[in-house]
Amino acid sequence: MHFGIWTPLPHTIRPEPRMDRALAEIKAVPNLAGKRDGTFEHACDVVRRADELGFHTTLIAERYLGPDLSAWVLASALAMVTKRIGLTATASTTYQEPYNLARKFASL
């Protein structure tokens, strides 16, 4: 049997205190250049722990509801902090041309 998890993103998880604090920080400081992104750090911590526990895959959903990172960007960043877990990213062709999406995902 294989197990997977959702990668926690601001708009894909139930209310989570750590994510709520990170979102509040993003909204309070419009320019985060050079600062740590708490939503990204939370996603890294959760997926890294799932990897350690033996989960097989995680789904990174592309959403256009707020300050979520692009799925292909987050997948490439998570690849740097995980060892075995499979990274599955999704994106909608409603907001981007299919050809451009295919190029982005191929770059992974």
C-alpha positions in Angstrom: 0.0 0.0 0.0 1.3 3.5 -0.9 0.5 6.6 1.1 0.5 10.2 0.1 -0.2 13.7 1.5 -1.2 17.1 0.3 1.6 19.6 0.4 0.4 22.3 2.8 -0.3 25.5 1.0 -2.2 28.5 2.4 -5.4 27.6 0.5 -5.3 23.8 0.4 -5.3 22.9 4.1 -7.6 23.3 7.0 -6.9 26.1 9.4 -3.4 25.6 10.8 -2.0 28.0 13.4 1.5 28.0 11.9 0.2 28.7 8.4 -2.2 31.4 9.7 0.7 33.2 11.3 2.8 33.0 8.2 0.0 34.3 6.0 -0.6 37.2 8.4 3.1 38.1 8.1 2.9 38.0 4.3 -0.1 40.3 4.3 1.5 42.7 6.9 4.7 43.1 4.9 4.0 43.5 1.2 7.6 43.3 0.2 9.2 40.1 1.6 12.4 40.4 -0.4 15.2 38.9 1.6 12.9 37.6 4.3 11.9 34.1 5.2 8.5 32.8 3.9 6.8 31.0 6.7 4.4 29.2 4.4 7.2 27.7 2.4 9.1 26.7 5.6 5.9 25.0 6.9 5.5 23.1 3.6 9.2 22.0 3.7 8.9 20.8 7.3 5.7 18.8 6.7 6.9 17.2 3.4 10.3 16.4 4.9 8.7 14.7 7.9 6.4 12.7 5.6 9.4 11.6 3.6 11.1 10.5 6.9 7.9 8.6 7.9 7.9 6.7 4.6 5.1 8.4 2.7 5.4 7.7 -1.1 4.1 10.9 -2.7 2.8 14.4 -2.1 0.5 16.5 -4.3 1.4 20.1 -4.9 -1.7 21.9 -6.2 -1.4 25.0 -8.2 -4.0 27.5 -6.8 -4.8 31.1 -7.7 -6.4 32.1 -4.4 -3.7 34.1 -2.8 0.0 34.0 -2.0 0.6 30.4 -2.8 3.9 29.5 -4.6 3.7 28.1 -8.1 3.5 24.4 -8.0 6.5 23.9 -10.3 8.6 26.3 -8.2 7.6 24.6 -5.0 8.2 21.1 -6.4 11.8 22.0 -7.4 12.4 23.6 -4.0 11.0 20.6 -2.2 13.2 18.3 -4.3 16.2 19.9 -2.6 15.0 19.0 1.0 13.6 15.5 0.5 15.1 12.2 -0.3 12.6 9.6 -1.5 9.1 11.0 -1.6 7.6 11.5 -5.1 6.6 15.1 -5.9 3.4 15.5 -8.0 2.5 19.0 -9.1 -0.7 20.1 -10.8 -1.5 23.3 -12.7 -4.5 24.6 -14.6 -4.4 25.6 -18.2 -7.2 28.1 -17.5 -4.6 30.7 -16.4 -1.5 29.6 -18.4 -0.9 28.4 -21.9 -0.5 24.6 -22.0 2.7 24.9 -24.0 4.3 27.2 -21.3 3.1 24.9 -18.5 4.7 21.9 -20.2 8.0 23.7 -20.6 8.0 24.7 -16.9 7.3 21.2 -15.7 9.8 19.7 -18.1 12.4 21.9 -16.6 12.0 20.0 -13.3 
